[in-house]
Amino acid sequence: MCFIQGVVDLKSEILRFLKNAEGEFVSGQELSESLGVSRTSIWKHINQLKEEGYEIESISRKGYKLKSAPDKLDREEIGPLLSTEFIGREIVYLDTVDSTNEEIKRRADRSREGLVVISEEQSVGKGRLGRNWTSRKGAGIYMSILLKPDIYPQDAPKITQVAAAAVVKGLKESGVDAKIKWPNDIILKEKKVAGILTEMTGELMRVEYITLGIGINVNNGIEDFPEEIANKASSLKLEEKKEFERKKIASAVLNNFEKLYSDFLERGSISVSIEICKANSILLGKEVRVISRKSEMLRKAVDINEDGELVVEDGDGNRESVFSGEVSIRGIHGYV
């Protein structure tokens, strides 16, 4: 499967043959004839795959057998797991980057909607309201998606709720019973394990593009969390006491996101995503602190409306909607 239209990636094709063989040997001659290249070229690309962490057994007169694959987040590993039509059909995989969101912005003008940038490490990862995001190499999922929806700028924040629904669904498919802390945090056992950052570029009445960043702490260890955040941030590995295959989680999130995002574009409503967010909310029904720059109020979280805003209620039963760009929500005694 080739993800950049018009470009044949020989290494990817060799890997596809080896995976399709399901643990059996594939001869160099078969690979050479099928791909129309020399056996020497096949051998060189096999060695490149080995250098990238693929365990490939080579036996004279038998050929090559794939024994194991690294937990990488490149298109060779994620691609076969995708059922999408446009999300992730082009994947840019980087060893390190300042921020996947910033990389999307650098490529936005010349790229199609659905481009996904994934990096093994971010040096300047960030979250909502400019907060830093821990991004240790090879431990988490740090990816951003380029979106070019035909919507009004005021509807752009709805994308965050679509993404939150997709992340929590993807995690549940991976056996993780995660919850959503409105608007953009994913919680596991009362600690944050994932975050979403939606950034819009456009004009007063027009969206040029949206950069959707998703960060998930997957196999991070306790040493990855500084003391000041260790009480409210964690990873899937630490909370579930086991390691996870990052590529399966990343692909599950992308698959779910395309379905929910496409539904939003087709119907002009995020009602399906909102129902998922409400069903998996860690806030609804609880007393929360609504914190803005000027005040802090005690309210009860009672609903998430069709615009993706949190509806809160005061002691007299009066309700109001709060906008994600203006406030932070905290539990009475702590983060949640």
Protein Blocks (a to p, Z undefined) as FASTA:
>chain_A
ZZbghiacfklmmmmmmmmnnopacdfklmmmmnopafklmmmmmmmmmmnopacdddeh
kbpadfbdcddfbfklmmmmpccfkgopaccddfbdfblklmmmmmmmmpcehiacddfb
dfkbccehhiacdddehkaccddddddddbdfklmmmmmmmmmmmmmmmmmmnopacddd
dfkbcceehiafbdcdddddddfkbcfbdcddddddfkbcfklpcfklmmmgccfklmno
pacdfklmmmmmmmmmmmmmmmmmmnopaklmmmmmmmmcckgopacddddfkbccdddd
fbdcfkopacdddfkopacdddfklpccddfklmZZ
